[in-house]
């Protein structure tokens, strides 16, 4: 669902569940965002993450926000997986 450009900072735009079936350090996973979007990621209990707006969105500057979610485990060597997240920004009448 599109997010309105006047959504306040901290608005949750996606929920992610990350898991690794390994045990010990190999099973511990962390996530981060890669990209130039006005979004950030916040860890929640149980391997869940929330992607939230980090600042105001401006539909006139960018009709969508694209970031890559990168998940890494703590094994040696560390393994990683990534997925692209595309957020549509809906217009709010500014006039």
Secondary structure as UniProt FT lines:
FT   STRAND          3..4
FT   TURN            5..6
FT   TURN            9..10
FT   STRAND          12..17
FT   HELIX           24..27
FT   STRAND          29..34
FT   STRAND          39..44
FT   TURN            45..47
FT   STRAND          48..53
FT   TURN            59..61
FT   STRAND          64..73
FT   STRAND          80..90
//
